[in-house]
Amino acid sequence: LHCHLPLANGYFAVNSSLEVLTFESRFYLGNIPVIKQETPTVTKTQEVIDALRVSNIVVLKNHGVVAVGDNFSQALALVETLEDAVKTAVTARLFRNEGKISSAGQNQEKKESSEKYPMFSTEHIKKIVELVNQDQFIAAKGKELDLTVELAIKLDGSNKVYKFNFKQGKITRLDYDGQAPFVISASADIWKDVFLGKLDPFVAVTQGKMNLSGQLGQLSRWYVPFSRLFELFKQVKFEDK
């Protein structure tokens, strides 16, 4: 679906990104790619196609948006969600009168590792576990929200699967099986975008780019600490092979 949104067009004419403020909209929009548009018609179609690989909705600056879905209703819902998200962000700025509103956990100090690990290797995942267990924000929210659950991540087309055993925000054990109430799986290309911070797993599930075994509604009760966990993913460098 391609259309021209008045609020989104006005917003992205002067901004290069949108901080989505409501939890519901974040689930479906994530980080929205913004592509520079220099002609009245879309001539650089490959840029749009590449952007749609990591997001089901893309902004064409000074032009409009492109959204994809399994049917017209799904694509239209994304378009309407974006227009509503822009309206909410602009309204919040008027009320706060201080530009950008910070989300919980985003001001954490980043401590990126200088080492590189093969993507989805045991060393790669263990380093992520180490960062999670050192993170004060996850520790605090884990206790507050009783983050006690088994969550597995799986690389499609391989036997690589890791199960995080959380107890009040701490990963007490790392297992190598997918026997868990929640299992997130995807191809290597999608996991690469997740580890690079280009794709939020919650958003990827709602957009059909990742598969979730288990109920997203149940998992979303821990949305805040898990969002921080996904932020830590990109702090561990990996080898792209």
Backbone torsions as a table, in degrees:
resi	resn	phi	psi	omega
1	LEU	NA	127.1	177.7
2	HIS	-120.5	128.3	179.6
3	CYS	-152.5	170.4	-177.0
4	HIS	-115.2	111.8	-176.0
5	LEU	-98.3	123.9	-177.0
6	PRO	-63.8	-44.6	-178.8
7	LEU	-70.0	-46.5	-179.8
8	ALA	-63.6	-41.4	178.8
9	ASN	-62.1	-42.9	178.4
10	GLY	-65.7	-41.9	-178.8
11	TYR	-64.4	-50.6	-175.1
12	PHE	-77.2	-7.4	172.5
13	ALA	-68.2	-25.9	-178.2
14	VAL	-121.4	0.5	179.0
15	ASN	-133.4	150.4	180.0
16	SER	-104.6	-4.4	178.7
17	SER	-154.4	163.4	179.6
18	LEU	-128.8	125.8	172.8
19	GLU	-89.8	109.5	-178.1
20	VAL	-78.0	125.3	-168.5
21	LEU	-94.9	-30.0	-177.3
22	THR	-92.5	145.3	-178.2
23	PHE	-60.8	-42.2	-177.2
24	GLU	-61.2	-44.8	-179.5
25	SER	-67.0	-36.5	178.9
26	ARG	-60.9	-37.4	-179.8
27	PHE	-57.4	-36.5	-171.9
28	TYR	-102.4	-22.8	-176.1
29	LEU	-101.6	-45.5	-176.5
30	GLY	62.7	-147.3	175.9
31	ASN	-87.1	112.9	-172.5
32	ILE	-86.1	120.6	176.9
33	PRO	-65.3	140.6	177.8
34	VAL	-121.6	120.7	-176.5
35	ILE	-109.4	134.0	178.0
36	LYS	-68.7	129.1	-179.1
37	GLN	-116.6	124.0	-174.3
38	GLU	-115.3	-0.5	-178.2
39	THR	-132.9	157.4	179.9
40	PRO	-64.0	-26.8	176.6
41	THR	-114.2	160.1	-178.5
42	VAL	-79.2	109.2	-179.1
43	THR	-105.0	-27.6	-179.9
44	LYS	-98.3	71.0	-174.2
45	THR	-66.9	-29.0	-177.7
46	GLN	-64.3	-35.0	177.6
47	GLU	-63.2	-38.6	178.1
48	VAL	-67.0	-44.3	179.6
49	ILE	-61.2	-44.1	179.3
50	ASP	-62.5	-40.3	-179.6
51	ALA	-67.8	-36.5	179.8
52	LEU	-68.1	-14.4	176.9
53	ARG	-67.8	-29.2	-178.5
54	VAL	-110.2	-7.5	178.8
55	SER	-152.4	140.5	-179.8
56	ASN	-82.6	0.1	174.9
57	ILE	-140.3	135.9	-174.8
58	VAL	-132.7	138.7	177.5
59	VAL	-96.9	132.3	172.3
60	LEU	-104.3	108.3	-172.0
61	LYS	-56.1	134.4	-179.8
62	ASN	61.3	24.5	-177.4
63	HIS	-141.4	-65.1	-176.7
64	GLY	171.4	-150.7	-179.2
65	VAL	-136.3	158.7	170.8
66	VAL	-125.3	129.0	178.9
67	ALA	-129.4	146.1	178.3
68	VAL	-125.5	152.4	177.2
69	GLY	-163.1	174.6	178.1
70	ASP	-68.7	-21.4	178.1
71	ASN	-152.2	175.4	-176.5
72	PHE	-61.3	-40.2	-177.2
73	SER	-61.8	-40.7	179.2
74	GLN	-64.6	-43.6	179.8
75	ALA	-65.8	-41.5	179.7
76	LEU	-65.0	-37.0	179.2
77	ALA	-61.6	-39.0	177.6
78	LEU	-64.1	-43.0	179.5
79	VAL	-61.6	-45.5	-179.7
80	GLU	-66.7	-36.0	178.5
81	THR	-65.0	-40.1	178.3
82	LEU	-64.1	-46.9	-179.1
83	GLU	-61.1	-39.2	178.3
84	ASP	-68.3	-37.6	179.6
85	ALA	-64.7	-39.6	177.3
86	VAL	-63.6	-44.0	179.2
87	LYS	-60.1	-42.3	179.5
88	THR	-65.4	-43.4	-178.6
89	ALA	-63.8	-43.1	-179.7
90	VAL	-66.3	-41.2	178.3
91	THR	-62.3	-42.7	-179.9
92	ALA	-62.9	-39.2	179.2
93	ARG	-65.8	-36.1	177.4
94	LEU	-64.6	-41.3	-179.7
95	PHE	-70.0	-42.3	-176.9
96	ARG	-84.7	-31.7	178.8
97	ASN	55.9	38.0	179.8
98	GLU	-142.4	29.1	174.0
99	GLY	76.3	-115.4	-170.6
100	LYS	-87.7	139.7	176.1
101	ILE	-100.6	127.7	-175.9
102	SER	-83.1	139.6	176.6
103	SER	-90.3	157.9	-178.3
104	ALA	-61.6	133.0	174.7
105	GLY	85.3	-4.8	-175.4
106	GLN	-82.0	-13.0	-178.6
107	ASN	-94.4	11.8	178.6
108	GLN	-66.9	144.0	178.1
109	GLU	-68.8	134.1	179.8
110	LYS	-93.5	128.8	179.1
111	LYS	-125.0	83.4	-177.1
112	GLU	-75.5	140.5	177.5
113	SER	-78.5	143.1	178.4
114	SER	-85.7	-15.5	179.6
115	GLU	-79.0	154.6	176.5
116	LYS	-119.0	144.1	-178.1
117	TYR	-129.9	148.6	174.0
118	PRO	-58.3	133.5	-176.0
119	MET	-60.1	132.5	178.4
120	PHE	68.7	15.3	173.7
121	SER	-77.2	165.6	177.9
122	THR	-60.0	-39.0	180.0
123	GLU	-64.7	-39.7	179.1
124	HIS	-61.3	-49.6	-177.2
125	ILE	-69.7	-38.1	179.0
126	LYS	-63.2	-35.3	177.9
127	LYS	-66.3	-38.6	176.0
128	ILE	-62.9	-43.9	178.4
129	VAL	-58.9	-41.7	179.0
130	GLU	-59.8	-45.0	179.4
131	LEU	-65.9	-40.3	179.4
132	VAL	-60.5	-45.1	-176.9
133	ASN	-74.3	-11.6	175.7
134	GLN	-96.6	-8.6	-172.1
135	ASP	-82.7	120.6	-177.1
136	GLN	-69.7	-35.1	-179.4
137	PHE	-64.6	-46.6	178.6
138	ILE	-63.7	-39.4	179.3
139	ALA	-60.4	-45.3	-178.4
140	ALA	-67.6	-47.8	-179.4
141	LYS	-69.5	-31.1	178.8
142	GLY	-63.5	-39.7	176.9
143	LYS	-71.8	-43.8	-177.9
144	GLU	-60.9	-41.6	-175.2
145	LEU	-101.2	5.1	-177.4
146	ASP	51.0	59.4	178.3
147	LEU	-73.3	83.4	179.4
148	THR	-126.0	103.6	-173.1
149	VAL	-165.4	159.9	173.2
150	GLU	-105.4	123.7	-179.7
151	LEU	-129.9	125.7	-179.7
152	ALA	-112.3	146.9	173.7
153	ILE	-120.5	138.6	-172.4
154	LYS	-133.5	139.3	175.3
155	LEU	-96.0	113.2	-179.1
156	ASP	-60.2	145.8	178.1
157	GLY	77.8	13.2	179.5
158	SER	-146.8	176.8	176.2
159	ASN	-99.9	16.6	-177.7
160	LYS	-86.7	114.9	178.2
161	VAL	-148.6	138.5	-178.0
162	TYR	-131.2	133.4	179.6
163	LYS	-111.8	119.4	175.8
164	PHE	-88.1	123.2	176.3
165	ASN	-100.5	99.6	-178.7
166	PHE	-88.1	139.4	170.7
167	LYS	-136.4	106.0	-177.8
168	GLN	51.2	44.9	174.3
169	GLY	93.6	-15.0	178.8
170	LYS	-98.7	139.2	174.0
171	ILE	-87.1	102.8	-174.6
172	THR	-82.0	-20.5	-179.0
173	ARG	-158.2	145.5	175.3
174	LEU	-114.8	115.9	178.6
175	ASP	-105.7	169.4	-175.4
176	TYR	-122.0	50.1	177.1
177	ASP	-145.9	162.6	-177.2
178	GLY	-102.2	19.3	178.7
179	GLN	-82.1	83.4	-176.8
180	ALA	-147.6	153.9	179.0
181	PRO	-65.4	-22.6	178.5
182	PHE	-130.3	123.4	178.4
183	VAL	-130.8	121.4	177.3
184	ILE	-104.3	124.8	-177.8
185	SER	-131.5	151.2	-179.8
186	ALA	-167.3	170.1	177.4
187	SER	-75.1	169.1	-179.6
188	ALA	-62.1	-38.8	-179.0
189	ASP	-63.5	-40.5	179.6
190	ILE	-70.0	-43.3	178.4
191	TRP	-61.9	-35.5	177.9
192	LYS	-59.5	-45.0	178.7
193	ASP	-65.4	-33.8	176.6
194	VAL	-65.9	-47.8	-178.6
195	PHE	-68.0	-24.6	176.2
196	LEU	-83.0	-8.3	-179.6
197	GLY	83.8	11.9	179.5
198	LYS	-83.5	-20.3	-173.1
199	LEU	-136.9	126.6	176.8
200	ASP	-85.9	125.7	-178.5
201	PRO	-56.9	-36.9	177.0
202	PHE	-58.9	-47.3	180.0
203	VAL	-65.7	-41.8	-178.6
204	ALA	-60.9	-35.1	177.5
205	VAL	-68.1	-46.9	-178.9
206	THR	-66.1	-27.8	-179.8
207	GLN	-92.2	1.1	176.3
208	GLY	79.5	13.9	179.7
209	LYS	-87.8	-21.0	174.7
210	MET	-128.5	153.7	178.2
211	ASN	-103.2	139.0	177.1
212	LEU	-122.5	122.7	170.2
213	SER	-93.2	114.1	-173.3
214	GLY	123.0	167.5	-176.1
215	GLN	-87.8	122.0	179.5
216	LEU	-61.1	-36.1	179.7
217	GLY	-60.7	-36.7	178.1
218	GLN	-72.0	-39.6	-179.0
219	LEU	-70.0	-29.9	-174.7
220	SER	-70.9	-10.1	175.6
221	ARG	-62.2	-22.8	177.7
222	TRP	-107.2	31.5	-175.7
223	TYR	-55.7	-45.0	-174.9
224	VAL	-64.4	-53.8	179.0
225	PRO	-65.9	-33.5	178.9
226	PHE	-69.1	-34.4	176.7
227	SER	-62.0	-38.1	176.2
228	ARG	-67.2	-39.7	178.0
229	LEU	-59.4	-44.6	179.4
230	PHE	-65.9	-30.6	175.9
231	GLU	-65.5	-36.2	179.1
232	LEU	-69.5	-26.3	179.6
233	PHE	-50.2	-46.3	-172.4
234	LYS	-77.6	-4.3	178.3
235	GLN	-83.5	-11.1	178.0
236	VAL	-102.0	115.4	-177.6
237	LYS	-76.3	145.7	-179.0
238	PHE	-135.9	160.1	179.1
239	GLU	-89.8	128.0	179.7
240	ASP	-91.6	98.9	-178.6
241	LYS	-120.0	NA	NA
